[in-house]
Amino acid sequence: MRNNARNFINEKNIEIDKILDLVGESNNIVILTHKNPDGDAIGSAYAMLEYCKSKGKNVSAFVPYSFPSNMEFINYGNRIKSFDEKQDKDKILNADLIIIVDLNSSERIAYIAKYVRESKAKKLLIDHHIDPENFCDYYFVNSDSASTGQLIYAIIKSENNYEISKRTAQAIYTAIMTDTGSFRFPKTDANVHRIVKNLLEAGADPVEAYDKVYNSFPISALKLRGRVYEKIETFKNDTVCFSQISEAEFKELNSKEEETEGIVESLLAVKSVKIAILLIESAERGEIRCSFRAKANFNVSEMARFFGGGGHTQAAGARVINKSLTDVRSEIINYIEKNSFEVN
């Protein structure tokens, strides 16, 4: 379980050389990332896929459920697919190596987790979130990294003769850009900018990355954002900003969950606000997605863990199942009123 993370990570965390060996000795490789994938998930998965293909491997890559339209530009050749149980389960069951990127819990790969557990393949997790679940054989985890894409970069650049293609550069650049909040989150250090420099020299296009990720939504996304803003509530002397969106409102506005990208971060724009919270109801999956964000010197990771999730100090989340939006709202407001988010 994740509360024993430190114990098993000490035993299972591996060096880059071991990752290269695992890829080298495998023929059939499957790459997986989480549901509702963001730029870090898709960028990391694509970069790892291209690296494995360059080694002559038979590689498949999947996401649960639907693929976000604003990330299609880094899914070159449509290589990363939405997982189809009937068509794709045998690829996992017959794999030699399963590489899982940008998640710390098997719940994040949803219904695919069943086949991962059944597969006799070696399983490797590459991630930068805290408190990973013990469900893989090997771990390459560094919570000090600004993104999983940064870790993928370190892996593939460990081979001096491996030349990063323009496509891989764009994929990793997008991974880093999105998970650093366009280079404004605290872990955006000098090393991140050195990596970005190298990616730009390899052909990454920062204008395309930003435009495709943040300026490619339909009008329904703007209407959705407006609805979230209409429902804003504040707590604790206007330091906590809270809003929510229901399944019925998604249908009313003809919008999709992927169109909530970036909304919770925008709630931090109010000067007095230190904590932003957005609840998103998905009746189809029977869950409430809780997104938490914080400004510098404030911590939302403890709140995320309290509600069964995880993440980083200033960007975390949770998924609550078998509860109504009203109930989750009440529980979170109760938590807000009783707890402090300020970092001592």
C-alpha positions in Angstrom: 0.0 0.0 0.0 1.1 3.6 -0.5 1.5 4.2 3.2 4.5 1.8 3.1 6.0 3.6 0.1 9.3 4.4 1.7 10.0 0.8 2.6 9.4 -0.8 -0.9 10.8 2.2 -2.8 14.1 1.7 -1.1 14.1 -1.9 -2.4 12.5 -1.4 -5.8 13.8 2.0 -6.9 16.3 1.5 -9.8 19.0 3.4 -11.7 18.7 4.5 -15.3 21.1 1.7 -16.4 18.6 -0.9 -15.2 15.8 0.8 -17.2 17.9 0.6 -20.3 18.6 -3.1 -19.6 14.9 -3.8 -19.1 14.1 -2.2 -22.5 17.0 -4.0 -24.2 16.0 -7.4 -23.0 12.3 -7.0 -23.9 10.6 -7.6 -27.3 7.0 -6.6 -26.6 6.6 -3.4 -24.6 3.4 -1.7 -23.5 3.4 1.9 -22.3 0.5 3.1 -20.1 -0.5 6.4 -18.6 -3.5 7.7 -16.6 -7.1 8.6 -17.4 -7.8 12.2 -18.2 -4.2 12.5 -19.4 -2.5 15.8 -19.4 0.6 17.1 -21.3 3.0 15.4 -18.9 1.2 12.0 -19.3 1.0 12.1 -23.1 4.4 13.8 -23.7 6.1 11.3 -21.5 4.4 8.3 -23.0 5.1 9.4 -26.5 8.8 10.1 -25.8 9.2 6.7 -24.2 7.4 5.0 -27.0 9.6 6.6 -29.6 12.7 5.6 -27.6 11.6 2.0 -27.4 10.8 1.9 -31.1 14.2 3.2 -31.9 15.6 0.1 -30.2 13.6 -2.2 -32.6 10.9 -3.1 -30.0 7.3 -3.9 -30.7 5.6 -1.1 -28.7 2.0 -0.3 -27.9 0.8 2.7 -25.9 -2.6 3.2 -24.3 -4.7 5.6 -22.2 -7.9 4.6 -20.4 -11.1 6.1 -21.9 -10.9 9.0 -24.3 -7.9 10.9 -25.6 -7.8 14.7 -25.0 -8.2 16.7 -28.2 -5.7 19.4 -27.1 -3.0 16.8 -26.8 -3.4 15.1 -30.2 -0.6 17.3 -31.7 2.0 15.3 -29.7 0.4 11.9 -30.5 2.3 11.6 -33.7 1.0 8.9 -36.0 -1.8 8.3 -33.6 0.4 5.8 -31.8 -1.1 6.3 -28.3 -4.6 4.7 -28.4 -7.6 4.7 -26.2 -7.6 1.2 -24.7 -10.1 -1.2 -26.0 -10.5 -4.2 -23.7 -11.5 -6.7 -26.5 -8.8 -5.7 -28.9 -6.0 -4.7 -26.7 -6.0 -6.8 -23.5 -3.8 -9.5 -25.1 -1.1 -7.0 -25.8 -0.8 -6.4 -22.0 -1.1 -10.1 -21.1 1.5 -11.1 -23.7 4.0 -8.2 -23.0 7.5 -8.7 -21.7 7.7 -5.2 -20.2 4.9 -2.7 -19.1 6.1 0.8 -18.6 3.7 3.0 -16.6 4.3 6.8 -16.6 3.1 9.8 -14.6 0.9 8.2 -11.9 1.3 6.8 -8.4 -1.8 4.6 -8.1 -3.1 1.7 -10.2 -6.6 3.3 -9.8 -5.4 5.9 -12.3 -5.2 3.4 -15.1 -8.8 2.3 -14.3 -10.0 -0.9 -15.9 -6.6 -1.5 -17.5 -5.2 -2.3 -14.0 -6.9 -5.7 -14.0 -4.9 -6.8 -17.0 -1.6 -5.3 -15.7 -2.0 -7.4 -12.5 -2.7 -10.5 -14.6 0.2 -10.0 -16.9 3.5 -11.8 -16.2 5.4 -8.9 -17.8 7.9 -7.0 -15.7 6.4 -3.7 -14.6 8.2 -0.4 -14.4 6.8 2.8 -13.0 8.3 6.2 -14.0 6.9 9.1 -12.0 7.4 12.2 -10.0 4.5 12.1 -7.5 4.8 11.3 -3.8 3.6 8.1 -2.1 3.5 5.6 -5.0 1.4 2.5 -4.6 3.3 -0.8 -4.5 2.0 -2.5 -7.7 5.1 -2.7 -9.9 8.4 -4.6 -9.9 10.6 -1.6 -10.5 10.3 2.1 -9.8 12.1 5.2 -11.1 10.5 7.8 -8.9 11.8 11.2 -8.0 9.3 13.6 -6.4 11.9 16.4 -6.6 11.4 16.4 -10.4 9.2 19.1 -11.9 7.6 16.5 -14.3 7.7 13.0 -15.4 8.9 14.3 -18.8 12.0 15.5 -17.1 12.7 11.9 -15.9 12.1 10.5 -19.4 14.5 13.0 -20.8 17.2 11.9 -18.3 16.6 8.2 -19.3 16.9 8.7 -23.1 19.7 11.2 -22.9 21.8 8.8 -20.8 22.8 7.2 -24.1 25.2 9.7 -25.6 24.5 8.5 -29.1 20.7 8.8 -28.9 19.6 11.8 -30.9 16.3 13.3 -29.7 14.0 13.8 -32.7 12.0 17.0 -33.2 8.8 15.1 -32.3 10.3 13.7 -29.1 11.6 17.2 -28.2 8.1 18.6 -28.7 6.5 15.9 -26.6 8.9 16.3 -23.7 8.8 20.1 -23.9 5.0 19.9 -23.7 5.3 17.6 -20.7 7.5 20.0 -18.8 5.6 23.1 -19.9 2.2 21.8 -18.6 3.5 20.3 -15.3 5.4 23.4 -14.4 2.4 25.7 -15.1 4.2 27.2 -18.1 7.4 27.4 -16.0 6.0 29.2 -13.0 5.7 26.4 -10.3 8.3 26.2 -7.6 10.2 23.2 -9.0 11.0 25.1 -12.1 14.7 25.3 -11.4 17.8 26.0 -13.4 18.1 22.4 -14.5 14.6 22.5 -16.0 15.6 25.5 -18.1 18.8 23.7 -19.2 16.7 20.8 -20.4 14.3 23.2 -22.2 17.2 24.9 -23.9 18.3 21.5 -25.2 14.8 20.6 -26.3 14.4 23.9 -28.2 17.8 23.2 -30.0 16.4 19.8 -30.9 13.4 21.4 -32.6 10.7 21.9 -30.0 8.3 24.7 -30.8 7.1 26.6 -27.7 4.6 28.7 -29.6 2.9 25.6 -31.0 3.0 23.8 -27.6 1.3 26.7 -25.8 -1.2 27.4 -28.6 -2.3 23.7 -29.0 -2.6 23.0 -25.2 -4.3 26.2 -24.1 -5.8 27.8 -27.1 -7.5 24.9 -28.9 -10.8 24.4 -27.0 -14.2 24.8 -28.5 -16.7 27.6 -27.5 -18.3 25.1 -25.0 -15.1 25.2 -23.0 -15.4 29.0 -22.5 -19.1 28.5 -21.5 -17.9 25.8 -19.0 -15.3 28.2 -17.6 -18.0 30.8 -17.2 -20.3 28.5 -15.3 -17.5 27.5 -12.9 -16.8 31.2 -12.3 -20.5 31.9 -11.7 -20.5 29.3 -8.9 -17.4 30.5 -7.1 -17.6 30.6 -3.3 -14.8 31.8 -0.9 -14.0 30.7 2.6 -11.6 31.7 5.4 -11.6 35.4 4.7 -11.5 35.0 0.9 -8.3 32.9 1.0 -9.9 29.7 -0.3 -11.7 29.8 -3.6 -14.1 26.9 -4.3 -16.3 25.9 -7.3 -17.8 22.9 -8.8 -19.4 21.5 -12.0 -21.9 18.8 -12.3 -22.5 16.1 -14.8 -25.9 17.7 -15.7 -24.0 21.0 -16.4 -21.6 19.3 -18.8 -24.6 18.0 -20.7 -26.4 21.3 -20.7 -23.3 23.1 -22.1 -22.4 20.3 -24.4 -18.9 20.2 -22.9 -16.5 17.5 -21.9 -14.4 16.9 -18.8 -11.2 17.5 -20.7 -12.3 21.1 -21.2 -11.8 21.8 -17.5 -8.0 22.0 -18.2 -6.5 25.0 -16.5 -9.6 26.2 -14.8 -8.6 25.4 -11.2 -5.3 27.2 -11.7 -7.1 30.3 -12.9 -9.0 30.4 -9.6 -5.7 31.5 -8.0 -5.8 34.7 -9.9 -7.6 36.5 -7.1 -5.1 38.4 -5.0 -6.4 37.2 -1.6 -6.8 33.6 -2.7 -4.2 31.1 -1.5 -6.0 27.8 -2.2 -8.2 26.9 -5.2 -10.5 23.9 -5.3 -12.6 22.6 -8.1 -15.0 19.6 -7.9 -15.9 17.8 -11.2 -18.7 15.2 -11.2 -18.5 12.2 -13.5 -21.7 10.2 -13.1 -20.6 7.9 -15.9 -17.5 6.8 -13.8 -19.3 7.2 -10.5 -16.7 9.6 -9.1 -16.1 13.1 -8.1 -12.8 14.5 -9.3 -11.3 16.9 -6.8 -8.5 19.3 -8.0 -6.5 21.3 -5.5 -4.0 24.1 -6.2 -2.1 26.4 -3.9 0.2 29.5 -4.1 3.7 29.5 -2.7 4.1 28.7 1.0 0.8 26.8 1.1 0.2 23.0 0.9 -2.8 21.1 -0.5 -1.1 17.6 -0.7 -2.3 16.7 2.9 -5.9 17.5 1.9 -5.6 15.4 -1.2 -4.3 12.4 0.8 -7.1 12.9 3.3 -9.6 12.3 0.5 -7.7 9.3 -0.9 -5.6 11.1 -3.5 -2.1 12.6 -3.7 0.1 14.9 -5.6 2.5 17.7 -5.0 2.6 20.4 -2.3 0.9 23.0 -4.6 -0.9 20.8 -7.1 -2.8 17.7 -6.0 -6.0 15.9 -6.4 -8.3 13.1 -5.4 -11.2 11.0 -6.8 -14.0 10.2 -4.5 -16.4 7.4 -5.4 -19.9 6.4 -4.3 -20.7 9.9 -2.9 -22.7 12.7 -4.3 -21.4 16.0 -5.4 -23.3 17.6 -2.5 -21.7 15.3 0.1 -18.2 15.7 -1.2 -18.7 19.5 -1.2 -19.8 19.4 2.4 -16.9 17.2 3.5 -14.3 19.4 1.7 -15.8 22.6 3.2 -15.7 21.0 6.6 -12.0 20.1 6.1 -11.2 23.6 4.9 -12.7 25.2 8.0 -10.8 22.9 10.4 -7.4 22.9 8.8 -4.6 25.3 8.0 -2.8 25.1 4.6 0.1 27.4 5.4 3.6 25.8 5.4 5.3 26.3 8.7 
